[in-house]
Amino acid sequence: MTKLAELAQAVRTERDRLDAVLRLLEVDEAPVEVPRTFGRRPIQKAQTNGRRKMSPEGRRRIPEAQRARWEKFHAGAGATQR
């Protein structure tokens, strides 16, 4: 075969493959739904206004933890005076 004939045969083979793929894509019986999440779950808001509610216990623990951090910091800094 000449190179031109080989090229023509390769093009026909590729055309046949592409026709088969197009027939599979054009099937109306089972439409394929492509997910828009790309492997991740969609983010859902906890509240309608987008803010979460904090329990009273949680509100109470925040200043207690901050006081504990300050006490720990100042206990270590007590040896050095400014």
The first five atom37 places (N, CA, C, CB, O) and aatype in JSON, in Angstrom:
{
  "aatype": [12, 16, 11, 10, 0, 6, 10, 0, 5, 0, 19, 1, 16, 6, 1, 3, 1, 10, 3, 0, 19, 10, 1, 10, 10, 6, 19, 3, 6, 0, 14, 19, 6, 19, 14, 1, 16, 13, 7, 1, 1, 14, 9, 5, 11, 0, 5, 16, 2, 7, 1, 1, 11, 12, 15, 14, 6, 7, 1, 1, 1, 9, 14, 6, 0, 5, 1, 0, 1, 17, 6, 11, 13, 8, 0, 7, 0, 7, 0, 16, 5, 1],
  "atom_mask": [
    [1, 1, 1, 1, 1],
    [1, 1, 1, 1, 1],
    [1, 1, 1, 1, 1],
    [1, 1, 1, 1, 1],
    [1, 1, 1, 1, 1],
    [1, 1, 1, 1, 1],
    [1, 1, 1, 1, 1],
    [1, 1, 1, 1, 1],
    [1, 1, 1, 1, 1],
    [1, 1, 1, 1, 1],
    [1, 1, 1, 1, 1],
    [1, 1, 1, 1, 1],
    [1, 1, 1, 1, 1],
    [1, 1, 1, 1, 1],
    [1, 1, 1, 1, 1],
    [1, 1, 1, 1, 1],
    [1, 1, 1, 1, 1],
    [1, 1, 1, 1, 1],
    [1, 1, 1, 1, 1],
    [1, 1, 1, 1, 1],
    [1, 1, 1, 1, 1],
    [1, 1, 1, 1, 1],
    [1, 1, 1, 1, 1],
    [1, 1, 1, 1, 1],
    [1, 1, 1, 1, 1],
    [1, 1, 1, 1, 1],
    [1, 1, 1, 1, 1],
    [1, 1, 1, 1, 1],
    [1, 1, 1, 1, 1],
    [1, 1, 1, 1, 1],
    [1, 1, 1, 1, 1],
    [1, 1, 1, 1, 1],
    [1, 1, 1, 1, 1],
    [1, 1, 1, 1, 1],
    [1, 1, 1, 1, 1],
    [1, 1, 1, 1, 1],
    [1, 1, 1, 1, 1],
    [1, 1, 1, 1, 1],
    [1, 1, 1, 0, 1],
    [1, 1, 1, 1, 1],
    [1, 1, 1, 1, 1],
    [1, 1, 1, 1, 1],
    [1, 1, 1, 1, 1],
    [1, 1, 1, 1, 1],
    [1, 1, 1, 1, 1],
    [1, 1, 1, 1, 1],
    [1, 1, 1, 1, 1],
    [1, 1, 1, 1, 1],
    [1, 1, 1, 1, 1],
    [1, 1, 1, 0, 1],
    [1, 1, 1, 1, 1],
    [1, 1, 1, 1, 1],
    [1, 1, 1, 1, 1],
    [1, 1, 1, 1, 1],
    [1, 1, 1, 1, 1],
    [1, 1, 1, 1, 1],
    [1, 1, 1, 1, 1],
    [1, 1, 1, 0, 1],
    [1, 1, 1, 1, 1],
    [1, 1, 1, 1, 1],
    [1, 1, 1, 1, 1],
    [1, 1, 1, 1, 1],
    [1, 1, 1, 1, 1],
    [1, 1, 1, 1, 1],
    [1, 1, 1, 1, 1],
    [1, 1, 1, 1, 1],
    [1, 1, 1, 1, 1],
    [1, 1, 1, 1, 1],
    [1, 1, 1, 1, 1],
    [1, 1, 1, 1, 1],
    [1, 1, 1, 1, 1],
    [1, 1, 1, 1, 1],
    [1, 1, 1, 1, 1],
    [1, 1, 1, 1, 1],
    [1, 1, 1, 1, 1],
    [1, 1, 1, 0, 1],
    [1, 1, 1, 1, 1],
    [1, 1, 1, 0, 1],
    [1, 1, 1, 1, 1],
    [1, 1, 1, 1, 1],
    [1, 1, 1, 1, 1],
    [1, 1, 1, 1, 1]
  ],
  "atom_positions": [
    [[0.84, -1.19, 0.0], [0.0, 0.0, 0.0], [0.88, 1.25, 0.0], [-0.95, 0.0, 1.22], [1.97, 1.28, 0.56]],
    [[0.36, 2.24, -0.64], [1.09, 3.49, -0.61], [0.76, 4.24, 0.65], [0.76, 4.35, -1.84], [-0.2, 3.92, 1.35]],
    [[1.55, 5.22, 0.93], [1.31, 5.99, 2.16], [-0.03, 6.71, 2.11], [2.43, 7.01, 2.37], [-0.69, 6.86, 3.14]],
    [[-0.45, 7.14, 0.94], [-1.74, 7.81, 0.81], [-2.89, 6.85, 1.09], [-1.89, 8.42, -0.59], [-3.87, 7.23, 1.72]],
    [[-2.76, 5.62, 0.63], [-3.79, 4.61, 0.89], [-3.83, 4.25, 2.37], [-3.52, 3.35, 0.04], [-4.91, 4.05, 2.93]],
    [[-2.67, 4.16, 3.0], [-2.62, 3.87, 4.44], [-3.27, 5.0, 5.23], [-1.16, 3.68, 4.91], [-4.0, 4.75, 6.19]],
    [[-3.01, 6.22, 4.82], [-3.61, 7.38, 5.5], [-5.13, 7.38, 5.33], [-3.03, 8.69, 4.95], [-5.85, 7.66, 6.28]],
    [[-5.6, 7.06, 4.14], [-7.05, 7.01, 3.89], [-7.69, 5.92, 4.74], [-7.34, 6.75, 2.39], [-8.78, 6.12, 5.29]],
    [[-7.03, 4.77, 4.85], [-7.57, 3.69, 5.69], [-7.61, 4.09, 7.16], [-6.73, 2.4, 5.51], [-8.57, 3.78, 7.86]],
    [[-6.58, 4.79, 7.64], [-6.55, 5.24, 9.03], [-7.66, 6.25, 9.29], [-5.18, 5.86, 9.37], [-8.28, 6.24, 10.35]],
    [[-7.93, 7.12, 8.32], [-9.0, 8.11, 8.48], [-10.36, 7.42, 8.51], [-8.95, 9.15, 7.34], [-11.22, 7.79, 9.31]],
    [[-10.55, 6.43, 7.65], [-11.83, 5.69, 7.66], [-12.03, 4.96, 8.99], [-11.87, 4.67, 6.49], [-13.13, 4.96, 9.54]],
    [[-10.97, 4.35, 9.5], [-11.06, 3.64, 10.78], [-11.43, 4.62, 11.9], [-9.74, 2.93, 11.12], [-12.28, 4.31, 12.73]],
    [[-10.8, 5.78, 11.92], [-11.09, 6.78, 12.95], [-12.51, 7.29, 12.81], [-10.09, 7.95, 12.87], [-13.2, 7.52, 13.81]],
    [[-12.97, 7.48, 11.56], [-14.34, 7.94, 11.32], [-15.34, 6.92, 11.84], [-14.57, 8.19, 9.81], [-16.34, 7.3, 12.46]],
    [[-15.09, 5.64, 11.62], [-15.98, 4.59, 12.1], [-16.04, 4.59, 13.63], [-15.53, 3.23, 11.59], [-17.11, 4.41, 14.21]],
    [[-14.89, 4.78, 14.28], [-14.87, 4.84, 15.74], [-15.67, 6.02, 16.24], [-13.43, 4.93, 16.26], [-16.44, 5.89, 17.19]],
    [[-15.5, 7.18, 15.61], [-16.23, 8.37, 16.04], [-17.72, 8.24, 15.79], [-15.69, 9.6, 15.32], [-18.52, 8.72, 16.6]],
    [[-18.12, 7.6, 14.69], [-19.54, 7.36, 14.44], [-20.15, 6.48, 15.53], [-19.74, 6.7, 13.06], [-21.27, 6.72, 15.96]],
    [[-19.39, 5.46, 15.97], [-19.89, 4.58, 17.03], [-20.06, 5.35, 18.33], [-18.93, 3.4, 17.24], [-21.04, 5.15, 19.05]],
    [[-19.12, 6.23, 18.63], [-19.23, 7.04, 19.85], [-20.42, 7.98, 19.77], [-17.93, 7.85, 20.08], [-21.16, 8.13, 20.74]],
    [[-20.63, 8.6, 18.62], [-21.77, 9.5, 18.45], [-23.09, 8.75, 18.6], [-21.72, 10.19, 17.09], [-24.04, 9.29, 19.17]],
    [[-23.17, 7.54, 18.09], [-24.4, 6.75, 18.26], [-24.67, 6.48, 19.73], [-24.3, 5.42, 17.48], [-25.82, 6.51, 20.16]],
    [[-23.63, 6.21, 20.5], [-23.81, 5.97, 21.93], [-24.26, 7.23, 22.65], [-22.52, 5.45, 22.56], [-25.07, 7.16, 23.58]],
    [[-23.74, 8.37, 22.24], [-24.1, 9.63, 22.9], [-25.5, 10.1, 22.54], [-23.1, 10.69, 22.55], [-26.11, 10.82, 23.33]],
    [[-26.0, 9.72, 21.39], [-27.3, 10.2, 20.94], [-28.45, 9.31, 21.36], [-27.3, 10.33, 19.45], [-29.57, 9.51, 20.89]],
    [[-28.23, 8.35, 22.23], [-29.29, 7.46, 22.7], [-30.23, 8.28, 23.59], [-28.7, 6.24, 23.48], [-29.79, 8.91, 24.55]],
    [[-31.52, 8.25, 23.26], [-32.52, 9.03, 24.01], [-33.13, 8.23, 25.15], [-33.61, 9.51, 23.08], [-33.86, 8.8, 25.96]],
    [[-32.86, 6.95, 25.22], [-33.5, 6.11, 26.24], [-33.0, 6.41, 27.64], [-33.27, 4.66, 25.92], [-33.8, 6.43, 28.58]],
    [[-31.73, 6.63, 27.8], [-31.16, 6.84, 29.14], [-30.26, 8.08, 29.1], [-30.35, 5.59, 29.61], [-29.06, 7.97, 28.84]],
    [[-30.83, 9.25, 29.36], [-29.98, 10.45, 29.37], [-29.01, 10.41, 30.54], [-30.85, 11.73, 29.44], [-29.36, 9.97, 31.63]],
    [[-27.82, 10.85, 30.29], [-26.77, 10.85, 31.31], [-26.75, 12.21, 31.98], [-25.37, 10.5, 30.69], [-26.65, 13.24, 31.31]],
    [[-26.85, 12.22, 33.29], [-26.8, 13.46, 34.05], [-25.4, 13.63, 34.61], [-27.86, 13.48, 35.19], [-24.91, 12.77, 35.34]],
    [[-24.77, 14.72, 34.27], [-23.41, 14.98, 34.73], [-23.48, 15.71, 36.05], [-22.61, 15.8, 33.68], [-24.1, 16.77, 36.14]],
    [[-22.84, 15.17, 37.11], [-22.87, 15.87, 38.39], [-22.06, 17.15, 38.32], [-22.35, 14.97, 39.51], [-21.03, 17.2, 37.66]],
    [[-22.52, 18.17, 39.0], [-21.84, 19.45, 39.0], [-20.92, 19.61, 40.2], [-22.85, 20.57, 38.98], [-20.31, 20.67, 40.38]],
    [[-20.82, 18.59, 41.03], [-20.03, 18.71, 42.25], [-18.58, 18.31, 42.05], [-20.64, 17.89, 43.34], [-17.74, 18.65, 42.88]],
    [[-18.26, 17.59, 40.98], [-16.9, 17.15, 40.71], [-16.31, 16.39, 41.89], [-16.02, 18.34, 40.35], [-15.15, 16.61, 42.27]],
    [[-17.1, 15.49, 42.49], [-16.6, 14.65, 43.56], [-16.79, 15.23, 44.95], [0.0, 0.0, 0.0], [-16.5, 14.55, 45.93]],
    [[-17.26, 16.44, 45.05], [-17.48, 17.04, 46.37], [-18.96, 17.17, 46.63], [-16.79, 18.41, 46.48], [-19.75, 17.36, 45.7]],
    [[-19.33, 17.06, 47.9], [-20.74, 17.26, 48.23], [-21.05, 18.75, 48.19], [-21.07, 16.66, 49.62], [-20.2, 19.56, 48.57]],
    [[-22.24, 19.12, 47.76], [-22.58, 20.55, 47.75], [-22.66, 21.09, 49.17], [-23.91, 20.78, 47.02], [-23.09, 20.4, 50.09]],
    [[-22.25, 22.31, 49.35], [-22.26, 22.95, 50.65], [-23.68, 23.4, 50.98], [-21.28, 24.16, 50.69], [-24.34, 24.06, 50.17]],
    [[-24.15, 23.04, 52.16], [-25.48, 23.45, 52.59], [-25.35, 24.33, 53.81], [-26.37, 22.22, 52.9], [-24.55, 24.05, 54.71]],
    [[-26.12, 25.41, 53.84], [-26.07, 26.31, 54.98], [-26.91, 25.75, 56.12], [-26.57, 27.72, 54.58], [-27.94, 25.11, 55.9]],
    [[-26.46, 26.0, 57.33], [-27.17, 25.5, 58.5], [-28.44, 26.31, 58.75], [-26.27, 25.54, 59.72], [-29.45, 25.75, 59.18]],
    [[-28.4, 27.6, 58.5], [-29.54, 28.48, 58.73], [-29.9, 29.17, 57.42], [-29.23, 29.53, 59.84], [-29.13, 29.15, 56.46]],
    [[-31.07, 29.77, 57.4], [-31.47, 30.49, 56.19], [-30.67, 31.77, 56.02], [-32.96, 30.8, 56.23], [-30.46, 32.24, 54.9]],
    [[-30.21, 32.36, 57.14], [-29.43, 33.58, 57.04], [-27.93, 33.3, 56.93], [-29.7, 34.46, 58.25], [-27.13, 34.24, 56.86]],
    [[-27.51, 32.02, 56.91], [-26.12, 31.68, 56.74], [-25.31, 31.68, 58.02], [0.0, 0.0, 0.0], [-24.1, 31.42, 57.98]],
    [[-25.92, 31.95, 59.15], [-25.17, 31.97, 60.41], [-25.6, 30.8, 61.28], [-25.38, 33.31, 61.16], [-26.77, 30.39, 61.27]],
    [[-24.66, 30.27, 62.03], [-24.96, 29.17, 62.93], [-25.28, 29.71, 64.31], [-23.78, 28.18, 63.0], [-24.83, 30.79, 64.7]],
    [[-26.08, 28.95, 65.03], [-26.39, 29.34, 66.4], [-25.41, 28.68, 67.34], [-27.85, 28.96, 66.76], [-25.03, 27.52, 67.16]],
    [[-25.0, 29.43, 68.35], [-24.08, 28.88, 69.34], [-24.86, 28.67, 70.64], [-22.85, 29.83, 69.56], [-25.67, 29.51, 71.03]],
    [[-24.6, 27.55, 71.29], [-25.29, 27.25, 72.53], [-24.77, 28.16, 73.64], [-25.11, 25.76, 72.92], [-23.65, 28.67, 73.55]],
    [[-25.58, 28.37, 74.68], [-25.11, 29.18, 75.81], [-23.85, 28.59, 76.46], [-26.22, 29.3, 76.86], [-22.99, 29.33, 76.93]],
    [[-23.75, 27.27, 76.48], [-22.55, 26.64, 77.04], [-21.32, 26.99, 76.2], [-22.74, 25.1, 77.12], [-20.25, 27.26, 76.74]],
    [[-21.48, 26.99, 74.89], [-20.38, 27.37, 74.02], [-19.97, 28.81, 74.21], [0.0, 0.0, 0.0], [-18.78, 29.13, 74.21]],
    [[-20.95, 29.69, 74.38], [-20.65, 31.1, 74.63], [-19.9, 31.29, 75.95], [-21.95, 31.93, 74.64], [-19.03, 32.15, 76.06]],
    [[-20.23, 30.47, 76.93], [-19.59, 30.57, 78.24], [-18.16, 30.03, 78.18], [-20.4, 29.8, 79.3], [-17.27, 30.57, 78.84]],
    [[-17.92, 28.97, 77.37], [-16.6, 28.36, 77.33], [-15.56, 29.22, 76.61], [-16.68, 27.02, 76.66], [-14.37, 29.12, 76.9]],
    [[-15.99, 30.07, 75.68], [-15.03, 30.88, 74.92], [-14.26, 31.84, 75.84], [-15.75, 31.67, 73.82], [-13.03, 31.83, 75.81]],
    [[-14.93, 32.67, 76.65], [-14.14, 33.56, 77.52], [-13.33, 32.81, 78.58], [-15.06, 34.55, 78.2], [-12.26, 33.25, 78.98]],
    [[-13.86, 31.67, 79.03], [-13.09, 30.88, 80.0], [-11.79, 30.38, 79.38], [-13.92, 29.68, 80.51], [-10.74, 30.43, 80.01]],
    [[-11.85, 29.93, 78.15], [-10.65, 29.45, 77.48], [-9.68, 30.6, 77.24], [-11.01, 28.76, 76.15], [-8.46, 30.43, 77.37]],
    [[-10.2, 31.77, 76.88], [-9.32, 32.93, 76.66], [-8.64, 33.35, 77.95], [-10.12, 34.11, 76.07], [-7.45, 33.67, 77.96]],
    [[-9.39, 33.36, 79.05], [-8.78, 33.69, 80.35], [-7.68, 32.7, 80.69], [-9.85, 33.71, 81.46], [-6.62, 33.09, 81.19]],
    [[-7.92, 31.41, 80.43], [-6.9, 30.39, 80.71], [-5.66, 30.62, 79.87], [-7.46, 28.97, 80.45], [-4.54, 30.46, 80.35]],
    [[-5.83, 31.01, 78.6], [-4.67, 31.29, 77.75], [-3.89, 32.49, 78.27], [-5.11, 31.55, 76.3], [-2.66, 32.47, 78.31]],
    [[-4.61, 33.54, 78.68], [-3.93, 34.73, 79.19], [-3.2, 34.42, 80.49], [-4.93, 35.87, 79.41], [-2.08, 34.88, 80.7]],
    [[-3.83, 33.63, 81.37], [-3.17, 33.26, 82.62], [-1.9, 32.45, 82.36], [-4.12, 32.46, 83.52], [-0.88, 32.68, 83.01]],
    [[-1.95, 31.54, 81.42], [-0.78, 30.74, 81.09], [0.31, 31.62, 80.5], [-1.15, 29.62, 80.11], [1.49, 31.46, 80.83]],
    [[-0.07, 32.54, 79.63], [0.89, 33.44, 79.01], [1.55, 34.35, 80.04], [0.21, 34.28, 77.92], [2.77, 34.52, 80.05]],
    [[0.72, 34.95, 80.92], [1.25, 35.88, 81.91], [2.04, 35.16, 83.0], [0.12, 36.68, 82.52], [2.93, 35.76, 83.61]],
    [[1.73, 33.9, 83.25], [2.51, 33.15, 84.24], [3.94, 32.94, 83.72], [1.83, 31.78, 84.55], [4.89, 33.01, 84.5]],
    [[4.1, 32.7, 82.45], [5.42, 32.51, 81.87], [6.15, 33.83, 81.69], [0.0, 0.0, 0.0], [7.38, 33.86, 81.75]],
    [[5.42, 34.92, 81.48], [6.03, 36.23, 81.25], [6.26, 36.97, 82.56], [5.14, 37.08, 80.33], [6.83, 38.06, 82.53]],
    [[5.85, 36.44, 83.69], [6.01, 37.11, 84.98], [7.46, 37.26, 85.4], [0.0, 0.0, 0.0], [7.79, 38.17, 86.15]],
    [[8.32, 36.38, 84.93], [9.73, 36.44, 85.3], [10.44, 37.58, 84.57], [10.41, 35.12, 84.99], [11.44, 38.11, 85.08]],
    [[9.96, 37.97, 83.42], [10.61, 39.06, 82.69], [9.75, 40.31, 82.8], [10.84, 38.68, 81.18], [8.55, 40.27, 82.52]],
    [[10.36, 41.41, 83.21], [9.65, 42.68, 83.31], [9.94, 43.5, 82.08], [10.05, 43.46, 84.6], [11.02, 43.38, 81.49]],
    [[9.02, 44.31, 81.69], [9.22, 45.21, 80.54], [9.8, 46.5, 80.99], [7.93, 45.45, 79.79], [10.04, 47.38, 80.17]]
  ]
}
